[in-house]
Amino acid sequence: MRYKLTFVIGLALGYVIGTRAGRERYEQLKKSARQFSQNPAVRNAAESAAQSSREVAGKAFHAVSDKVGDRVPDSVAERVRSLRERTANAEDDWGTSNT
């Protein structure tokens, strides 16, 4: 019950603060978030993090599949193969903006 009450109080407080800030503040925050996400440095960092996570996931898949052998379902193995093919053939425009 205590957690429900805390949630309701937090919801009410967020509503009150949000309505006082108004539409203008919302638009200002939205514009700032858009500018941040379109920054080439941020986009490059996001792409390098995504690439690193793909490599780690591939290594983890191999380590797990070596240990469990044929117990990996074919659907999982096929999904991993299709993701690898899609990312290997895909061209992206991360960090190529001229702005």
N, C-alpha and C positions, 0 to 999 in steps of 0.2 A: 504494500500500500504506500509505503514511504517513497518508493521509486516512481510510482504513478503520480503522486502529488508533486514531486520534484520535476517530473516531465511536464506536467500541466503548468506549473509556475514558470518554467523555462520557456514554454511555448507562449504563454501570455506576455512575458517580458519581451521576448523576441518580436512579437506582434506590435507591442506598444512602441518599442524602439524603432522598428521598421516603418511604422506609420508616421512617426515624428520625423524621420529622415526624409521621407517623401520620394517622389519620382525623380527629382533633380539629382539627389544623391545616388539613387539607383543607376541612373544613366551615367553618372560620373564614374562609379565603380565598374560598370560594364565597359566603358571606354578604356579605363586603365587596364582591365584584364585583357582586352583585345590587343592593346598596344604591347603589353608584356608578352602575350603568346605569339605575336608576329615579329618579335625581336629575333634577328638572325642568330644571335648567340644562344638564346633560349631554345630555338628550334634545333640548332646543331647539338646542343646538350641533350635534348630529348631524343634525337635520332641516335646519338652515340649510346645513350642508356638503353634504348630499344635494341640496338645491335648487340650490345653486351649481354642483354638478357636472353636474346635468341641463342647466342653462343653457349651461355651457361645452361640453358634448357636443353640444347642438343647434347652437351656433355653429360648432363644428368640423365637424359634418356638412354644414352649408351651405357652408362654405369648401371642403371637399373635393369636394362634389358640383358646385360651380361650376367647379372646376378639372378634374375628370375627366368632367363632363358625363354622357352616357348610359352610361358604362362602369360606373356603380354598379349592381350586380345588383338586380333588382326585389325579391328576397327581403330584402335589407338595407334598402332604402327602406321596404318594408312593415313590417318589424320596428320601425323607428324611429317610423313613424306610429302603430303600435299602442301602443308604449310611451308616446308623448306623449298619446294619447287616454286611456289608463289612468291616467296620473298627473294629467291635467287633471280627470278625473271622480271620482277617488278622494278620499275624505275620510279623514283620519288623526286619531289622538288624541294625537299628539306634543305634549307640554307642556301637556296639558289636565287633568292629574291634580290632584285636590283635596287631595292628601296633603301 
